[in-house]
Amino acid sequence: MEPAYNIDTNEHLPKPQWEVADILHLYIDDYRQRYPLPASHEKVVRDIMACRTDALGGHVEECDCCGARQNAYNSCRNRHCPKCQTSSKLRWLEARKAELLPVGYFHNVFTLPHLLNPIVLCNKKRMFDLLFHSTAHTLHEFGENKKNGLEGKLGFIAVLHTWNQRLMDHFHLHVLVPAGALASDPNRWAPSHPGFLFPVMALSKVFRGKFIEALQQDFDKGRLRFPGNTSSLENPAVFSDLIGQLWKSPWVVFSKKPFAGPEQVLDYLGRYTHRVAISNTRIRNVENGAVSFTYRDRRDGNKSKRMTLEASEFIRRFLLHVLPENFMRIRHYGFLANRSKKHNLRILRQLFDLPPHPVIIPETSIRELFLRLADIDVARCPFCRKGTMRPVPFENQPTPVSSNVASVPAPRLDSS
């Protein structure tokens, strides 16, 4: 179960007025009549609708101070659910602490042109893999190039995002890169320029070239599907025209200033790694078959604005971002690649005169994890704010859990 806590204010989160689950309960049947749902989408819909309800079971908690009771329902733990990311995020961040180096970190964003969106939506796994591979090969090539002053192996984490603030398809990678490279002859740390990693225009051109070359190879080998509105692309001449347009299109690689230290790096990772397309807190109203939600307009000074969509269109946009089953949206490369990370980090700790082995904290409960990382007691009673909520012994629980408990509903949590 996920704790219903706001890490910043150290208080229980109030239940949002509207949730994605509410929209699905109200309008998913109408949506199914208009759009056939693949099995992967059905599972996401089913999990989100059942999350934190008696459909998944649960137990009753009682305060050991004031005696107040509340239901505690089980979470669905689906990675697309707006309420099921916090504990996964905290455990993942805890593991990353041991990998941080005392250097600056760069945040780069590699974006695919929207011209490719129809192909991506019909070939998600293959196209996402091409995005990861092309980005990684580009960065490795720049890191090994003598002209860039590094001539070593970079280490970086890449995180896939598939949306923009309006829930439209916008495929891009957020990449976190330590400011330097591990050179192997001899083992040494080669620092990058303190203000920038690589020229973004050069990165863009190489990234474009590597992706287009890989895309053409996949087409030639018949690895791509072109159903429905994309069927004309099966014609080699039509596909060739698309390739020509891609060469002429600007490919965006964005680079932010380096982070000041490990704390900022962890803050970045926490905001980007375990996000879903929309949080429940952004949903403002649901009525008359329409959904209103807030978004930030980056073209207008990042102002907060409101958008209203037909419910079926909102659901369609939300489901655009369901990932292929078992697809890894967070990947590690270079000296942080899983197969060689332990060895490389041992060398880097020696080079930076750090302790040879990080402190490995054993697996802990969610309560212990929040106490250690955020100094928050998620078991604190939300009523008296003094006692601790403890599970009621099974023999003393009402039956069913959902019917006889005079207390607040199950806790809720948004991931972003």
Secondary structure as UniProt FT lines:
FT   STRAND          5..6
FT   TURN            7..10
FT   STRAND          11..12
FT   HELIX           20..34
FT   HELIX           39..50
FT   TURN            51..52
FT   HELIX           54..56
FT   STRAND          58..63
FT   TURN            64..66
FT   STRAND          69..73
FT   TURN            79..80
FT   TURN            82..83
FT   HELIX           86..97
FT   TURN            98..99
FT   STRAND          105..111
FT   HELIX           114..116
FT   HELIX           117..122
FT   HELIX           124..144
FT   HELIX           146..148
FT   STRAND          155..163
FT   TURN            165..166
FT   STRAND          169..178
FT   STRAND          180..184
FT   TURN            185..186
FT   STRAND          187..191
FT   HELIX           200..220
FT   TURN            221..222
FT   HELIX           228..234
FT   HELIX           236..248
FT   STRAND          253..255
FT   HELIX           262..272
FT   TURN            273..274
FT   HELIX           280..282
FT   STRAND          283..287
FT   TURN            288..289
FT   STRAND          290..297
FT   HELIX           298..300
FT   TURN            301..302
FT   STRAND          303..310
FT   HELIX           311..319
FT   TURN            320..321
FT   TURN            325..326
FT   STRAND          330..334
FT   TURN            335..336
FT   TURN            338..340
FT   HELIX           341..351
FT   TURN            352..353
FT   HELIX           366..374
FT   TURN            378..379
FT   TURN            382..384
FT   STRAND          388..391
FT   HELIX           394..396
FT   TURN            401..403
//
